[in-house]
């Protein structure tokens, strides 16, 4: 993520248009609120420092 704020309201409209989804105006505030929460979670993940020696696992095993 960049340091500049993202216009999530515009992004919600654009993403809905790109996937051919009609975004009901009644649901739009909830969609934007979820995008804000997702952005906050993603920011914390992106800020987590990893060592250069860490390699990605070839296969995910829970």
mmCIF file as Biopython writes it, N, C-alpha, C and O atoms, coordinates in Angstrom:
data_model
#
loop_
_atom_site.group_PDB
_atom_site.id
_atom_site.type_symbol
_atom_site.label_atom_id
_atom_site.label_alt_id
_atom_site.label_comp_id
_atom_site.label_asym_id
_atom_site.label_entity_id
_atom_site.label_seq_id
_atom_site.pdbx_PDB_ins_code
_atom_site.Cartn_x
_atom_site.Cartn_y
_atom_site.Cartn_z
_atom_site.occupancy
_atom_site.B_iso_or_equiv
_atom_site.auth_seq_id
_atom_site.auth_asym_id
_atom_site.pdbx_PDB_model_num
ATOM 1   N N  . UNK A ? 1  ? 0.837   -1.180  0.000   1.0 0.0 1  A 1 
ATOM 2   C CA . UNK A ? 1  ? 0.000   0.000   0.000   1.0 0.0 1  A 1 
ATOM 3   C C  . UNK A ? 1  ? 0.879   1.239   0.000   1.0 0.0 1  A 1 
ATOM 4   O O  . UNK A ? 1  ? 1.982   1.230   0.547   1.0 0.0 1  A 1 
ATOM 5   N N  . UNK A ? 2  ? 0.400   2.274   -0.598  1.0 0.0 2  A 1 
ATOM 6   C CA . UNK A ? 2  ? 1.148   3.522   -0.622  1.0 0.0 2  A 1 
ATOM 7   C C  . UNK A ? 2  ? 0.765   4.361   0.581   1.0 0.0 2  A 1 
ATOM 8   O O  . UNK A ? 2  ? -0.154  4.027   1.329   1.0 0.0 2  A 1 
ATOM 9   N N  . UNK A ? 3  ? 1.495   5.465   0.753   1.0 0.0 3  A 1 
ATOM 10  C CA . UNK A ? 3  ? 1.191   6.374   1.851   1.0 0.0 3  A 1 
ATOM 11  C C  . UNK A ? 3  ? -0.004  7.270   1.549   1.0 0.0 3  A 1 
ATOM 12  O O  . UNK A ? 3  ? -0.570  7.874   2.461   1.0 0.0 3  A 1 
ATOM 13  N N  . UNK A ? 4  ? -0.390  7.362   0.287   1.0 0.0 4  A 1 
ATOM 14  C CA . UNK A ? 4  ? -1.520  8.207   -0.067  1.0 0.0 4  A 1 
ATOM 15  C C  . UNK A ? 4  ? -2.824  7.448   0.154   1.0 0.0 4  A 1 
ATOM 16  O O  . UNK A ? 4  ? -2.900  6.243   -0.086  1.0 0.0 4  A 1 
ATOM 17  N N  . UNK A ? 5  ? -3.853  8.166   0.615   1.0 0.0 5  A 1 
ATOM 18  C CA . UNK A ? 5  ? -5.136  7.495   0.846   1.0 0.0 5  A 1 
ATOM 19  C C  . UNK A ? 5  ? -5.762  7.031   -0.467  1.0 0.0 5  A 1 
ATOM 20  O O  . UNK A ? 5  ? -5.647  7.689   -1.502  1.0 0.0 5  A 1 
ATOM 21  N N  . UNK A ? 6  ? -6.409  5.909   -0.395  1.0 0.0 6  A 1 
ATOM 22  C CA . UNK A ? 6  ? -7.083  5.354   -1.570  1.0 0.0 6  A 1 
ATOM 23  C C  . UNK A ? 6  ? -8.549  5.760   -1.497  1.0 0.0 6  A 1 
ATOM 24  O O  . UNK A ? 6  ? -9.175  5.662   -0.441  1.0 0.0 6  A 1 
ATOM 25  N N  . UNK A ? 7  ? -9.092  6.213   -2.614  1.0 0.0 7  A 1 
ATOM 26  C CA . UNK A ? 7  ? -10.506 6.577   -2.670  1.0 0.0 7  A 1 
ATOM 27  C C  . UNK A ? 7  ? -11.318 5.285   -2.796  1.0 0.0 7  A 1 
ATOM 28  O O  . UNK A ? 7  ? -11.644 4.840   -3.897  1.0 0.0 7  A 1 
ATOM 29  N N  . UNK A ? 8  ? -11.635 4.693   -1.637  1.0 0.0 8  A 1 
ATOM 30  C CA . UNK A ? 8  ? -12.304 3.395   -1.641  1.0 0.0 8  A 1 
ATOM 31  C C  . UNK A ? 8  ? -13.697 3.454   -2.223  1.0 0.0 8  A 1 
ATOM 32  O O  . UNK A ? 8  ? -14.173 2.462   -2.774  1.0 0.0 8  A 1 
ATOM 33  N N  . UNK A ? 9  ? -14.369 4.598   -2.116  1.0 0.0 9  A 1 
ATOM 34  C CA . UNK A ? 9  ? -15.694 4.699   -2.710  1.0 0.0 9  A 1 
ATOM 35  C C  . UNK A ? 9  ? -15.604 4.578   -4.228  1.0 0.0 9  A 1 
ATOM 36  O O  . UNK A ? 9  ? -16.415 3.891   -4.848  1.0 0.0 9  A 1 
ATOM 37  N N  . UNK A ? 10 ? -14.621 5.243   -4.824  1.0 0.0 10 A 1 
ATOM 38  C CA . UNK A ? 10 ? -14.426 5.134   -6.274  1.0 0.0 10 A 1 
ATOM 39  C C  . UNK A ? 10 ? -13.962 3.739   -6.654  1.0 0.0 10 A 1 
ATOM 40  O O  . UNK A ? 10 ? -14.379 3.195   -7.676  1.0 0.0 10 A 1 
ATOM 41  N N  . UNK A ? 11 ? -13.090 3.158   -5.823  1.0 0.0 11 A 1 
ATOM 42  C CA . UNK A ? 11 ? -12.596 1.810   -6.095  1.0 0.0 11 A 1 
ATOM 43  C C  . UNK A ? 11 ? -13.728 0.785   -6.042  1.0 0.0 11 A 1 
ATOM 44  O O  . UNK A ? 11 ? -13.775 -0.129  -6.866  1.0 0.0 11 A 1 
ATOM 45  N N  . UNK A ? 12 ? -14.636 0.929   -5.082  1.0 0.0 12 A 1 
ATOM 46  C CA . UNK A ? 12 ? -15.778 0.014   -4.989  1.0 0.0 12 A 1 
ATOM 47  C C  . UNK A ? 12 ? -16.621 0.083   -6.260  1.0 0.0 12 A 1 
ATOM 48  O O  . UNK A ? 12 ? -17.033 -0.947  -6.794  1.0 0.0 12 A 1 
ATOM 49  N N  . UNK A ? 13 ? -16.872 1.289   -6.739  1.0 0.0 13 A 1 
ATOM 50  C CA . UNK A ? 13 ? -17.661 1.456   -7.965  1.0 0.0 13 A 1 
ATOM 51  C C  . UNK A ? 13 ? -16.943 0.852   -9.168  1.0 0.0 13 A 1 
ATOM 52  O O  . UNK A ? 13 ? -17.556 0.176   -9.993  1.0 0.0 13 A 1 
ATOM 53  N N  . UNK A ? 14 ? -15.635 1.104   -9.259  1.0 0.0 14 A 1 
ATOM 54  C CA . UNK A ? 14 ? -14.853 0.589   -10.385 1.0 0.0 14 A 1 
ATOM 55  C C  . UNK A ? 14 ? -14.803 -0.933  -10.370 1.0 0.0 14 A 1 
ATOM 56  O O  . UNK A ? 14 ? -14.988 -1.565  -11.410 1.0 0.0 14 A 1 
ATOM 57  N N  . UNK A ? 15 ? -14.557 -1.531  -9.204  1.0 0.0 15 A 1 
ATOM 58  C CA . UNK A ? 15 ? -14.469 -2.993  -9.123  1.0 0.0 15 A 1 
ATOM 59  C C  . UNK A ? 15 ? -15.817 -3.636  -9.451  1.0 0.0 15 A 1 
ATOM 60  O O  . UNK A ? 15 ? -15.868 -4.661  -10.131 1.0 0.0 15 A 1 
ATOM 61  N N  . UNK A ? 16 ? -16.901 -3.038  -8.971  1.0 0.0 16 A 1 
ATOM 62  C CA . UNK A ? 16 ? -18.229 -3.564  -9.295  1.0 0.0 16 A 1 
ATOM 63  C C  . UNK A ? 16 ? -18.453 -3.516  -10.800 1.0 0.0 16 A 1 
ATOM 64  O O  . UNK A ? 16 ? -18.978 -4.465  -11.384 1.0 0.0 16 A 1 
ATOM 65  N N  . UNK A ? 17 ? -18.058 -2.419  -11.425 1.0 0.0 17 A 1 
ATOM 66  C CA . UNK A ? 17 ? -18.214 -2.281  -12.868 1.0 0.0 17 A 1 
ATOM 67  C C  . UNK A ? 17 ? -17.358 -3.320  -13.602 1.0 0.0 17 A 1 
ATOM 68  O O  . UNK A ? 17 ? -17.811 -3.925  -14.574 1.0 0.0 17 A 1 
ATOM 69  N N  . UNK A ? 18 ? -16.135 -3.520  -13.140 1.0 0.0 18 A 1 
ATOM 70  C CA . UNK A ? 18 ? -15.230 -4.463  -13.810 1.0 0.0 18 A 1 
ATOM 71  C C  . UNK A ? 18 ? -15.742 -5.902  -13.783 1.0 0.0 18 A 1 
ATOM 72  O O  . UNK A ? 18 ? -15.511 -6.662  -14.725 1.0 0.0 18 A 1 
ATOM 73  N N  . UNK A ? 19 ? -16.435 -6.278  -12.711 1.0 0.0 19 A 1 
ATOM 74  C CA . UNK A ? 19 ? -16.936 -7.656  -12.639 1.0 0.0 19 A 1 
ATOM 75  C C  . UNK A ? 19 ? -18.403 -7.756  -13.047 1.0 0.0 19 A 1 
ATOM 76  O O  . UNK A ? 19 ? -19.008 -8.823  -12.942 1.0 0.0 19 A 1 
ATOM 77  N N  . UNK A ? 20 ? -18.973 -6.651  -13.511 1.0 0.0 20 A 1 
ATOM 78  C CA . UNK A ? 20 ? -20.349 -6.668  -13.993 1.0 0.0 20 A 1 
ATOM 79  C C  . UNK A ? 20 ? -21.379 -6.776  -12.891 1.0 0.0 20 A 1 
ATOM 80  O O  . UNK A ? 20 ? -22.441 -7.368  -13.084 1.0 0.0 20 A 1 
ATOM 81  N N  . UNK A ? 21 ? -21.072 -6.204  -11.727 1.0 0.0 21 A 1 
ATOM 82  C CA . UNK A ? 21 ? -21.957 -6.268  -10.572 1.0 0.0 21 A 1 
ATOM 83  C C  . UNK A ? 21 ? -22.672 -4.934  -10.402 1.0 0.0 21 A 1 
ATOM 84  O O  . UNK A ? 21 ? -22.041 -3.877  -10.416 1.0 0.0 21 A 1 
ATOM 85  N N  . UNK A ? 22 ? -23.980 -4.988  -10.242 1.0 0.0 22 A 1 
ATOM 86  C CA . UNK A ? 22 ? -24.738 -3.782  -9.926  1.0 0.0 22 A 1 
ATOM 87  C C  . UNK A ? 22 ? -24.703 -3.607  -8.417  1.0 0.0 22 A 1 
ATOM 88  O O  . UNK A ? 22 ? -25.249 -4.423  -7.674  1.0 0.0 22 A 1 
ATOM 89  N N  . UNK A ? 23 ? -24.058 -2.541  -7.971  1.0 0.0 23 A 1 
ATOM 90  C CA . UNK A ? 23 ? -23.914 -2.281  -6.544  1.0 0.0 23 A 1 
ATOM 91  C C  . UNK A ? 23 ? -25.102 -1.449  -6.073  1.0 0.0 23 A 1 
ATOM 92  O O  . UNK A ? 23 ? -25.225 -0.271  -6.408  1.0 0.0 23 A 1 
ATOM 93  N N  . UNK A ? 24 ? -25.971 -2.079  -5.293  1.0 0.0 24 A 1 
ATOM 94  C CA . UNK A ? 24 ? -27.144 -1.413  -4.754  1.0 0.0 24 A 1 
ATOM 95  C C  . UNK A ? 24 ? -26.703 -0.251  -3.864  1.0 0.0 24 A 1 
ATOM 96  O O  . UNK A ? 24 ? -25.877 -0.446  -2.973  1.0 0.0 24 A 1 
ATOM 97  N N  . UNK A ? 25 ? -27.232 0.943   -4.084  1.0 0.0 25 A 1 
ATOM 98  C CA . UNK A ? 25 ? -26.842 2.099   -3.254  1.0 0.0 25 A 1 
ATOM 99  C C  . UNK A ? 25 ? -27.016 1.849   -1.753  1.0 0.0 25 A 1 
ATOM 100 O O  . UNK A ? 25 ? -26.284 2.414   -0.941  1.0 0.0 25 A 1 
ATOM 101 N N  . UNK A ? 26 ? -27.974 1.012   -1.388  1.0 0.0 26 A 1 
ATOM 102 C CA . UNK A ? 26 ? -28.197 0.685   0.020   1.0 0.0 26 A 1 
ATOM 103 C C  . UNK A ? 26 ? -27.038 -0.123  0.600   1.0 0.0 26 A 1 
ATOM 104 O O  . UNK A ? 26 ? -26.729 -0.001  1.785   1.0 0.0 26 A 1 
ATOM 105 N N  . UNK A ? 27 ? -26.399 -0.946  -0.228  1.0 0.0 27 A 1 
ATOM 106 C CA . UNK A ? 27 ? -25.305 -1.812  0.221   1.0 0.0 27 A 1 
ATOM 107 C C  . UNK A ? 27 ? -23.931 -1.159  0.096   1.0 0.0 27 A 1 
ATOM 108 O O  . UNK A ? 27 ? -22.961 -1.630  0.689   1.0 0.0 27 A 1 
ATOM 109 N N  . UNK A ? 28 ? -23.849 -0.081  -0.668  1.0 0.0 28 A 1 
ATOM 110 C CA . UNK A ? 28 ? -22.565 0.572   -0.962  1.0 0.0 28 A 1 
ATOM 111 C C  . UNK A ? 28 ? -21.794 0.980   0.305   1.0 0.0 28 A 1 
ATOM 112 O O  . UNK A ? 28 ? -20.592 0.724   0.370   1.0 0.0 28 A 1 
ATOM 113 N N  . UNK A ? 29 ? -22.426 1.604   1.317   1.0 0.0 29 A 1 
ATOM 114 C CA . UNK A ? 29 ? -21.664 1.965   2.527   1.0 0.0 29 A 1 
ATOM 115 C C  . UNK A ? 29 ? -21.053 0.748   3.231   1.0 0.0 29 A 1 
ATOM 116 O O  . UNK A ? 29 ? -19.942 0.834   3.755   1.0 0.0 29 A 1 
ATOM 117 N N  . UNK A ? 30 ? -21.756 -0.364  3.246   1.0 0.0 30 A 1 
ATOM 118 C CA . UNK A ? 30 ? -21.223 -1.581  3.859   1.0 0.0 30 A 1 
ATOM 119 C C  . UNK A ? 30 ? -20.051 -2.154  3.080   1.0 0.0 30 A 1 
ATOM 120 O O  . UNK A ? 30 ? -19.088 -2.646  3.669   1.0 0.0 30 A 1 
ATOM 121 N N  . UNK A ? 31 ? -20.131 -2.091  1.759   1.0 0.0 31 A 1 
ATOM 122 C CA . UNK A ? 31 ? -19.035 -2.559  0.912   1.0 0.0 31 A 1 
ATOM 123 C C  . UNK A ? 31 ? -17.793 -1.708  1.174   1.0 0.0 31 A 1 
ATOM 124 O O  . UNK A ? 31 ? -16.691 -2.236  1.318   1.0 0.0 31 A 1 
ATOM 125 N N  . UNK A ? 32 ? -17.978 -0.402  1.235   1.0 0.0 32 A 1 
ATOM 126 C CA . UNK A ? 32 ? -16.848 0.507   1.476   1.0 0.0 32 A 1 
ATOM 127 C C  . UNK A ? 32 ? -16.274 0.275   2.875   1.0 0.0 32 A 1 
ATOM 128 O O  . UNK A ? 32 ? -15.056 0.291   3.049   1.0 0.0 32 A 1 
ATOM 129 N N  . UNK A ? 33 ? -17.127 0.061   3.867   1.0 0.0 33 A 1 
ATOM 130 C CA . UNK A ? 33 ? -16.647 -0.209  5.232   1.0 0.0 33 A 1 
ATOM 131 C C  . UNK A ? 33 ? -15.819 -1.488  5.266   1.0 0.0 33 A 1 
ATOM 132 O O  . UNK A ? 33 ? -14.792 -1.539  5.943   1.0 0.0 33 A 1 
ATOM 133 N N  . UNK A ? 34 ? -16.250 -2.521  4.546   1.0 0.0 34 A 1 
ATOM 134 C CA . UNK A ? 34 ? -15.473 -3.761  4.492   1.0 0.0 34 A 1 
ATOM 135 C C  . UNK A ? 34 ? -14.139 -3.551  3.789   1.0 0.0 34 A 1 
ATOM 136 O O  . UNK A ? 34 ? -13.126 -4.124  4.191   1.0 0.0 34 A 1 
ATOM 137 N N  . UNK A ? 35 ? -14.134 -2.738  2.750   1.0 0.0 35 A 1 
ATOM 138 C CA . UNK A ? 35 ? -12.877 -2.447  2.056   1.0 0.0 35 A 1 
ATOM 139 C C  . UNK A ? 35 ? -11.929 -1.683  2.975   1.0 0.0 35 A 1 
ATOM 140 O O  . UNK A ? 35 ? -10.720 -1.909  2.928   1.0 0.0 35 A 1 
ATOM 141 N N  . UNK A ? 36 ? -12.447 -0.787  3.806   1.0 0.0 36 A 1 
ATOM 142 C CA . UNK A ? 36 ? -11.613 -0.068  4.773   1.0 0.0 36 A 1 
ATOM 143 C C  . UNK A ? 36 ? -10.997 -1.035  5.776   1.0 0.0 36 A 1 
ATOM 144 O O  . UNK A ? 36 ? -9.815  -0.925  6.100   1.0 0.0 36 A 1 
ATOM 145 N N  . UNK A ? 37 ? -11.794 -1.986  6.272   1.0 0.0 37 A 1 
ATOM 146 C CA . UNK A ? 37 ? -11.267 -2.985  7.210   1.0 0.0 37 A 1 
ATOM 147 C C  . UNK A ? 37 ? -10.197 -3.849  6.548   1.0 0.0 37 A 1 
ATOM 148 O O  . UNK A ? 37 ? -9.160  -4.131  7.149   1.0 0.0 37 A 1 
ATOM 149 N N  . UNK A ? 38 ? -10.454 -4.268  5.309   1.0 0.0 38 A 1 
ATOM 150 C CA . UNK A ? 38 ? -9.478  -5.083  4.588   1.0 0.0 38 A 1 
ATOM 151 C C  . UNK A ? 38 ? -8.184  -4.309  4.355   1.0 0.0 38 A 1 
ATOM 152 O O  . UNK A ? 38 ? -7.098  -4.881  4.454   1.0 0.0 38 A 1 
ATOM 153 N N  . UNK A ? 39 ? -8.283  -3.023  4.049   1.0 0.0 39 A 1 
ATOM 154 C CA . UNK A ? 39 ? -7.094  -2.204  3.832   1.0 0.0 39 A 1 
ATOM 155 C C  . UNK A ? 39 ? -6.278  -2.081  5.122   1.0 0.0 39 A 1 
ATOM 156 O O  . UNK A ? 39 ? -5.048  -2.114  5.082   1.0 0.0 39 A 1 
ATOM 157 N N  . UNK A ? 40 ? -6.953  -1.941  6.257   1.0 0.0 40 A 1 
ATOM 158 C CA . UNK A ? 40 ? -6.256  -1.849  7.540   1.0 0.0 40 A 1 
ATOM 159 C C  . UNK A ? 40 ? -5.528  -3.155  7.853   1.0 0.0 40 A 1 
ATOM 160 O O  . UNK A ? 40 ? -4.393  -3.132  8.329   1.0 0.0 40 A 1 
ATOM 161 N N  . UNK A ? 41 ? -6.172  -4.287  7.591   1.0 0.0 41 A 1 
ATOM 162 C CA . UNK A ? 41 ? -5.537  -5.583  7.817   1.0 0.0 41 A 1 
ATOM 163 C C  . UNK A ? 41 ? -4.347  -5.754  6.875   1.0 0.0 41 A 1 
ATOM 164 O O  . UNK A ? 41 ? -3.276  -6.189  7.296   1.0 0.0 41 A 1 
ATOM 165 N N  . UNK A ? 42 ? -4.535  -5.413  5.606   1.0 0.0 42 A 1 
ATOM 166 C CA . UNK A ? 42 ? -3.451  -5.539  4.628   1.0 0.0 42 A 1 
ATOM 167 C C  . UNK A ? 42 ? -2.271  -4.657  5.007   1.0 0.0 42 A 1 
ATOM 168 O O  . UNK A ? 42 ? -1.121  -5.057  4.824   1.0 0.0 42 A 1 
ATOM 169 N N  . UNK A ? 43 ? -2.534  -3.466  5.529   1.0 0.0 43 A 1 
ATOM 170 C CA . UNK A ? 43 ? -1.445  -2.566  5.926   1.0 0.0 43 A 1 
ATOM 171 C C  . UNK A ? 43 ? -0.593  -3.195  7.009   1.0 0.0 43 A 1 
ATOM 172 O O  . UNK A ? 43 ? 0.634   -3.104  6.962   1.0 0.0 43 A 1 
ATOM 173 N N  . UNK A ? 44 ? -1.222  -3.827  7.977   1.0 0.0 44 A 1 
ATOM 174 C CA . UNK A ? 44 ? -0.468  -4.484  9.053   1.0 0.0 44 A 1 
ATOM 175 C C  . UNK A ? 44 ? 0.373   -5.628  8.507   1.0 0.0 44 A 1 
ATOM 176 O O  . UNK A ? 44 ? 1.508   -5.825  8.941   1.0 0.0 44 A 1 
ATOM 177 N N  . UNK A ? 45 ? -0.166  -6.375  7.570   1.0 0.0 45 A 1 
ATOM 178 C CA . UNK A ? 45 ? 0.586   -7.478  6.964   1.0 0.0 45 A 1 
ATOM 179 C C  . UNK A ? 45 ? 1.777   -6.930  6.186   1.0 0.0 45 A 1 
ATOM 180 O O  . UNK A ? 45 ? 2.884   -7.461  6.284   1.0 0.0 45 A 1 
ATOM 181 N N  . UNK A ? 46 ? 1.551   -5.869  5.414   1.0 0.0 46 A 1 
ATOM 182 C CA . UNK A ? 46 ? 2.621   -5.296  4.593   1.0 0.0 46 A 1 
ATOM 183 C C  . UNK A ? 46 ? 3.726   -4.664  5.458   1.0 0.0 46 A 1 
ATOM 184 O O  . UNK A ? 46 ? 4.875   -4.594  5.021   1.0 0.0 46 A 1 
ATOM 185 N N  . UNK A ? 47 ? 3.400   -4.208  6.664   1.0 0.0 47 A 1 
ATOM 186 C CA . UNK A ? 47 ? 4.390   -3.600  7.542   1.0 0.0 47 A 1 
ATOM 187 C C  . UNK A ? 47 ? 5.237   -4.627  8.285   1.0 0.0 47 A 1 
ATOM 188 O O  . UNK A ? 47 ? 6.261   -4.273  8.870   1.0 0.0 47 A 1 
ATOM 189 N N  . UNK A ? 48 ? 4.826   -5.893  8.269   1.0 0.0 48 A 1 
ATOM 190 C CA . UNK A ? 48 ? 5.546   -6.931  9.000   1.0 0.0 48 A 1 
ATOM 191 C C  . UNK A ? 48 ? 6.861   -7.233  8.286   1.0 0.0 48 A 1 
ATOM 192 O O  . UNK A ? 48 ? 6.870   -7.636  7.123   1.0 0.0 48 A 1 
ATOM 193 N N  . UNK A ? 49 ? 7.955   -7.036  8.987   1.0 0.0 49 A 1 
ATOM 194 C CA . UNK A ? 49 ? 9.274   -7.231  8.397   1.0 0.0 49 A 1 
ATOM 195 C C  . UNK A ? 49 ? 9.632   -8.716  8.366   1.0 0.0 49 A 1 
ATOM 196 O O  . UNK A ? 49 ? 9.446   -9.438  9.345   1.0 0.0 49 A 1 
ATOM 197 N N  . UNK A ? 50 ? 10.146  -9.150  7.223   1.0 0.0 50 A 1 
ATOM 198 C CA . UNK A ? 50 ? 10.631  -10.515 7.070   1.0 0.0 50 A 1 
ATOM 199 C C  . UNK A ? 50 ? 12.125  -10.468 6.770   1.0 0.0 50 A 1 
ATOM 200 O O  . UNK A ? 50 ? 12.619  -9.561  6.100   1.0 0.0 50 A 1 
ATOM 201 N N  . UNK A ? 51 ? 12.811  -11.452 7.274   1.0 0.0 51 A 1 
ATOM 202 C CA . UNK A ? 51 ? 14.235  -11.564 7.005   1.0 0.0 51 A 1 
ATOM 203 C C  . UNK A ? 51 ? 14.458  -11.925 5.534   1.0 0.0 51 A 1 
ATOM 204 O O  . UNK A ? 51 ? 13.634  -12.604 4.922   1.0 0.0 51 A 1 
ATOM 205 N N  . UNK A ? 52 ? 15.576  -11.466 4.976   1.0 0.0 52 A 1 
ATOM 206 C CA . UNK A ? 52 ? 15.903  -11.797 3.591   1.0 0.0 52 A 1 
ATOM 207 C C  . UNK A ? 52 ? 16.198  -13.277 3.409   1.0 0.0 52 A 1 
ATOM 208 O O  . UNK A ? 52 ? 16.149  -13.782 2.287   1.0 0.0 52 A 1 
ATOM 209 N N  . UNK A ? 53 ? 16.504  -13.984 4.499   1.0 0.0 53 A 1 
ATOM 210 C CA . UNK A ? 53 ? 16.829  -15.405 4.411   1.0 0.0 53 A 1 
ATOM 211 C C  . UNK A ? 53 ? 15.591  -16.304 4.334   1.0 0.0 53 A 1 
ATOM 212 O O  . UNK A ? 53 ? 15.711  -17.492 4.037   1.0 0.0 53 A 1 
ATOM 213 N N  . UNK A ? 54 ? 14.422  -15.757 4.595   1.0 0.0 54 A 1 
ATOM 214 C CA . UNK A ? 54 ? 13.192  -16.555 4.585   1.0 0.0 54 A 1 
ATOM 215 C C  . UNK A ? 54 ? 12.809  -16.866 3.140   1.0 0.0 54 A 1 
ATOM 216 O O  . UNK A ? 54 ? 12.768  -15.981 2.285   1.0 0.0 54 A 1 
ATOM 217 N N  . UNK A ? 55 ? 12.531  -18.142 2.890   1.0 0.0 55 A 1 
ATOM 218 C CA . UNK A ? 55 ? 12.110  -18.563 1.557   1.0 0.0 55 A 1 
ATOM 219 C C  . UNK A ? 55 ? 10.657  -19.029 1.618   1.0 0.0 55 A 1 
ATOM 220 O O  . UNK A ? 55 ? 10.199  -19.553 2.634   1.0 0.0 55 A 1 
ATOM 221 N N  . UNK A ? 56 ? 9.963   -18.834 0.543   1.0 0.0 56 A 1 
ATOM 222 C CA . UNK A ? 56 ? 8.572   -19.283 0.459   1.0 0.0 56 A 1 
ATOM 223 C C  . UNK A ? 56 ? 8.533   -20.812 0.434   1.0 0.0 56 A 1 
ATOM 224 O O  . UNK A ? 56 ? 9.371   -21.447 -0.205  1.0 0.0 56 A 1 
ATOM 225 N N  . UNK A ? 57 ? 7.573   -21.389 1.118   1.0 0.0 57 A 1 
ATOM 226 C CA . UNK A ? 57 ? 7.402   -22.842 1.095   1.0 0.0 57 A 1 
ATOM 227 C C  . UNK A ? 57 ? 6.864   -23.252 -0.270  1.0 0.0 57 A 1 
ATOM 228 O O  . UNK A ? 57 ? 5.979   -22.581 -0.801  1.0 0.0 57 A 1 
ATOM 229 N N  . UNK A ? 58 ? 7.376   -24.337 -0.853  1.0 0.0 58 A 1 
ATOM 230 C CA . UNK A ? 58 ? 6.897   -24.755 -2.166  1.0 0.0 58 A 1 
ATOM 231 C C  . UNK A ? 58 ? 5.463   -25.274 -2.118  1.0 0.0 58 A 1 
ATOM 232 O O  . UNK A ? 58 ? 4.747   -25.201 -3.117  1.0 0.0 58 A 1 
ATOM 233 N N  . UNK A ? 59 ? 5.032   -25.800 -0.959  1.0 0.0 59 A 1 
ATOM 234 C CA . UNK A ? 59 ? 3.679   -26.341 -0.814  1.0 0.0 59 A 1 
ATOM 235 C C  . UNK A ? 59 ? 3.150   -25.892 0.541   1.0 0.0 59 A 1 
ATOM 236 O O  . UNK A ? 59 ? 3.830   -26.016 1.560   1.0 0.0 59 A 1 
ATOM 237 N N  . UNK A ? 60 ? 1.929   -25.371 0.540   1.0 0.0 60 A 1 
ATOM 238 C CA . UNK A ? 60 ? 1.322   -24.986 1.817   1.0 0.0 60 A 1 
ATOM 239 C C  . UNK A ? 60 ? 0.811   -26.210 2.528   1.0 0.0 60 A 1 
ATOM 240 O O  . UNK A ? 60 ? 0.065   -27.008 1.961   1.0 0.0 60 A 1 
ATOM 241 N N  . UNK A ? 61 ? 1.220   -26.356 3.789   1.0 0.0 61 A 1 
ATOM 242 C CA . UNK A ? 61 ? 0.736   -27.458 4.627   1.0 0.0 61 A 1 
ATOM 243 C C  . UNK A ? 61 ? 0.284   -26.864 5.951   1.0 0.0 61 A 1 
ATOM 244 O O  . UNK A ? 61 ? 1.112   -26.423 6.748   1.0 0.0 61 A 1 
ATOM 245 N N  . UNK A ? 62 ? -1.036  -26.848 6.196   1.0 0.0 62 A 1 
ATOM 246 C CA . UNK A ? 62 ? -1.530  -26.248 7.447   1.0 0.0 62 A 1 
ATOM 247 C C  . UNK A ? 62 ? -1.090  -27.018 8.673   1.0 0.0 62 A 1 
ATOM 248 O O  . UNK A ? 62 ? -1.426  -26.637 9.794   1.0 0.0 62 A 1 
#
